[in-house]
Amino acid sequence: MASSGGNTGNVTVQLRGAKFTPDMAIRLEKPGLDTVVAHKLFYVSSAEVYITLNLNGAAVGQYDVVAEKPQESATLGNGFQVLAGDAGTGLSSGNTGGGGAFTCTIVNTGNDHRLEKNYQYPASVRLNQVVPITLQFGNGGLVDIPAPTRLMVSLGGTPLALEAKDVPKTATKNCC
């Protein structure tokens, strides 16, 4: 199945291939219908770029991925699928297209309500014990979301740090 994204906003796509340049133009074409031009291109290397497409209102269906530079172009037929955008239902994608000169991987990053979160922590902790808390997050939607930020607060005043080594050695918690 080709890479996909929803037609309700911006979608960022990773392209892998060869001969990419920072000044190339990339677009999606649906023969006889729509053309969606990438409005942002982030050049990583001659084998990898990221593009952002505004798919808001784009016609649903398969699109060719076209990369052009002054002297040459390459097309990945049916390399991307525009889907009807979700309303935060938790749909996700991450499919890889195949064939042609490119492999496209969707990097879905929708709106804040599409940010899926998972916290992992022990059910109980002894006094003055350093314990790990893991926060996992990902995009459950079909369009980009702003870079997520979260604030973790200890309501009881227990020190928090990103690394165990950064917890103050003199940190204690007054109990009851």
N, C-alpha and C positions, 0 to 999 in steps of 0.2 A: 504494500500500500504506500502511496506517495505521502510525503510530509503534508501537514495540514495546519490550518489556522481558522479562527472564526471571523465572520464578516461584521464584527461589531467594534473594531478598534485596530490599534497597531499590533503587529505581530513581528517578532524578531526571529530571524532564521539564520542558521549557520550553514554556509556553503563550503564544501570541500571539493577540491579539484586540482587544477594546475594552471599556471600562467595568469593568476589573478594579479591585478595592479590596483593601486589606490585610486586611480582616476577612471576606472571602468564604470559603465552604466549597467545596471541589472534591473530587469523587469519581469513581471508575469504577464503572459499573453494567453487569452482564451480566444482561439481562432474565430473570427467573425464577430466577436463581442468586445469584452473589456481588455484594457491594458492597465496594469498597476505598476508604476515606476517606484523603485526603492527610493525613499527620501533620505535615508541615512545609510552610509557604508562605513564599516569599521574594518580596516585592513589589518590582518594579523600577519599573514605571510603570503607568498605566491601560491600556497596551497589551501589557504583558509581565509574567509571573510565572513563578517556578520552584516546582514542588511535588515533594515526595518521597513516594513510595508504598511501603508495605511489601507487596511482592507474594509474599512467602514462602508457598508453599503455595496460591496463588491458582489457580483453575481456568483452564486453557489456553483461549484463544478471544478473540473480539472483544468489546470493551467500549465502552459509550457514555461520553463524558467529560461530566460535569455540573458546571456552576459555578452556585452559588447565593449570593444575598445577600438581605436581608430583603424587598425589593420585586420582585425579578425573578430569573429563572434562564435559562440557555442550555444546550443540549445539542448535542454533536457526536456524531451517531450513528456507531457503529463507528469511533470516533476513535482507539482504542488497542488493540493486540493483545498479550495475554499469551502468551509462548512458554514451552515447557519449558526450564527453566534448563539452562545448559551446565555442564560440569565443567572449565572452563578450556580449552576446545578452540580458542579463538581466534575464535569466532563474534563478529560485530559487527553493530551496527545504527546507524542514523542516518537513518532514513526520515522523510519528512514526510507528515503526513496532509493531507487536503484537504477542502474543503466546510465548511459550517456556519460557526459564529462563531469557531472556533479553528483554529490550525495548531499541532500538537504536534511537537516535536522531542525525541527522546530524547537525553539527555546521559549516556551510559554511562561512568561513572567508577568491578566485580566484586571480586575479591580480588587480592592483590598478584601472584599468579602469572598473572593476566590482563593485567598491565601490559606492553604491548608497547613495546620500546625500540629505538632506532636511534642509533648513534654515528657521526658523520662527522668524520674527521680525515685529514691527509695521511699517506701511507705512510712518508715519511721527512722529516726536518727538519734543517736546518743548526744548528750550535751558536749559541746566543744569538738565535735567530730567534723572533719572536712569531708563533704560528700559531693559527688559529681551531679550536676543537673544538665541534661542535654536537651536542646531545643532544635527540632528538625522542622523545616518548612519547605513548601514547594507550591507551585502554581497549579491549581485544579481547574483552570479555565482554558479558553481557546485564544485569548489575546493577552498582550503584555500588561503587567501591573508595575507600578513604580517600585523601586527597590524597597523591600520591606524593612521597617525598623520596629523594634520592640523594646520596651523598657521593662526590666525585671527588677522588682522591688521586694525587699525583705520587710514584711509588715512588723516583725518583731525586732528589727534592728540588727539582725545577724549580718555580718559582713559578707558581701558577694564579690567575686572576682572572676575574670575570664579564665584564669589558670590557677590551680591549687597553690603554686609557688607565690602567687600575688596576694593571697589572704594574709592579712597582718598576723604575725606570730603571737602578738599579745591580745588578739581578739578573743573575747569571752562573751558569753551570753548570760545575763542575769536572769535567773529563773524564778518564777513565782514570787 
